[in-house]
């Protein structure tokens, strides 16, 4: 089952698709220091830029906060990264905001671009739930086969790093 949850800041709505399973497990997580920092989206068509703050309390799990145009945090996630077929996947969960609460995982393919670019692309439902994917292990096997298929992905958002912290755990 895929949950589609609209989230919004004043005048801006985000839609996140929450999957019942992550891609891989936290025991398979790898740390990518390149994600750490404050990122600002490159707006298109008159949109306000969004700001992502990504930190890591332990060098393995990430804390992600997003806000729009100086507003309070729109949502907060925790997550981990795995690599599947050469593609880095950010598995994020525990969306924290007043309404609504989201259970499940929000999944993103990400790419770091030199010198300070980040491209986040949501992984969206392509019918895998109708193909007998009923567990974390089955979902990982599904993704290993289909990770390079374009139908799996939504629209990418491009970010530029505006602040950098040390790559180690938070202090």
N, C-alpha and C positions, 0 to 999 in steps of 0.2 A: 504494500500500500504506500502510495506517495502522498504526502501532505503538502498542499500549496497554501502558503501563509503570506498574506499581504502585511508588510510592515511599512510604517511611514513616519516621516518627519513632517513638519509643517510644510504643506504644499508639495511634498515629494513622497511617492510610494515606492517601496521595494517589495518584490515578490520573491520569496525564497521557497524552493522546493525541498522538503525534508524527506529523506530516505529512511526506511526503518533500520538499515544496516550501514556500517562504515565500509570503506574499501580497505580491507586488511584490519589489523588490530594494533592497539597501542604498543604491544610487545614487538611489532615489526616497524615501529616508528623510527624515522631518522630525523636528525636536526639539520636545518638549513639556515645558517646564520644570515643569509641574504634576505630573509623575510623580515628580520627585526628592524623596526623603525616606524616612522610616521610617514604615511603615504597619502598623497592628494590625487584624486581622480582628475583626468584631463576631460573637462566638460565638453559636451557636444550639443549643438542646437539650443544654446541659451540656458542649459542646465546649470544649477549650482554645483560646485565641486563637492564631492564627498571626501571625508578624511578617515583613513584606516589607521589605527594604532595597533601594531603587532609587537608583543613582547613575549618573553619566555621565562617563567619562574624557575625552571629546572633544566633548561637545555634540551628538552624533549617535547614538552607540551607547550602550546602557544595560547596566549590570551589575545583575542581580537576584539576591538571596539570600533564601531563605525558611527560617525556623526555627519550631519549635513550642514554646511554653511555656518559653522559656529554654534549650532544648537547643541543641546545636551546629547549625550550618547543615545543613538537610536536603538542599537542593540549590542549585546556582548556575547561572544562565543568563546569556547575553549576548543582546542583541536590538536590534531597531530598530522604529520605528513608521512605518506608512504610513496614508494615508487613502483609503478606498474608498467612494464614494457617501455621503460625510458621516460614515462610521463610522471611528473610529480603531482600527487593528489593531496589536497588539504581537506581532511575530514573534520568538520566543525560541528559542535553540538552545544547543548545547554544555552539556547538563545534566551537571554535575560532582558526582559522589558516588562512594562506593566501589563499590557495586553497585546496580543495573545502570547501565551507560553507555547513553545514549540518543543515537541519531543521528536527524536530522530536525529539524523545527520544531514547537514547542508554540505554538499560536495563541490569542490572547485578544482579544476586543472589550473595550474599556475606556471608561468614562465618568468624568469628574471631576465631583463634585458640590460645590457651595459649602456651607460654606466649606472643609472639609478632608475630603471624602469621595472614595473611589475605589471603583468597581464593576468587578470583573474577571469576565468571562464566557468560559469556554472555547469555542472553536469545535470542534465535534465532527463526526465523519463522518456525513454524511447521504446517502451513496451517490455522492458526486462521483467517487470512484475508479472506480466502475462506469460512469461517463458519459464515459469517454475523456479524462480529465484526466491528461496524461502529462508536463507540463513546467511550469516556473514561469510562463511566459507564458499557457499554457492555464488554469492555476489562477487567475491574476489575472483573466482574462476570465470564468471561472466565478463568482468572487466578486463581480465587478462586477454580474453579473446577479442573484445570489442573496443578496447581503449582508444584505438586510432580512427574509429568511425565518427565522421562529422555529425551524424544524427544524434549523437550523445550529448552534444554541447549547445548551450545557449549563446547569447551575445556577450562578447568579451568587454571588459572594462579595463582601460589603461590607466595606470597610476605612475606618478613620479615621487621618489623619496624626497621629503622635505626636511627630515631630521634623522640622524643615525645614532643608535646607542651601541654600546659594546656588545659583542656577539655572545657573551657568557650569560649565565643566569642573572635574573634581576637582583639588585642589591637592596 
